[in-house]
């Protein structure tokens, strides 16, 4: 089991106890979806209608943040970095993808590998290997049914 910042657990407990508030339950669902990839890399705080994600070590007033606001079926994801504000409106069907993209931008230039969850600061990380380390990408898409301990037919196979 991976380490998760306590703020995620506290936020989930808070939201799950707000049964009569649809926005709280929607935010709880969003938080559960984001937790596996982001729970060990960003802080999460919450109110009944909003989620606030910040970088560890950043104190109020935050230099960068992501806010997720729910109002009925309308979701707004607002990323703030310095004086720049980027806002995206989306539906419940798109919220997980939009939050994922906003949290990636919050940590930029570092990237979190979609396969193993580790941080990487490589400049080519996102564009070349679908936001994965090369090794993770190789085993996910190229290595096929070959045992992970054996070299496969793909040139550059990391198994030596």
Secondary structure, DSSP 8 states (H G I E B T S, - for coil): -----HHHHHHHHHHHT-TT-HHHHHHHHHHHHHHHHHTTTEEEEE-SSEEEEEETT--SS-SEEEEEEEETTEEEEEEEETTEEEEEEE-TTTHHHHHHHHHHHHHTTSEE-TTT--EE--TTHHHHTTSS-HHHHIIIIISTTS-TTS--SSTT-S--
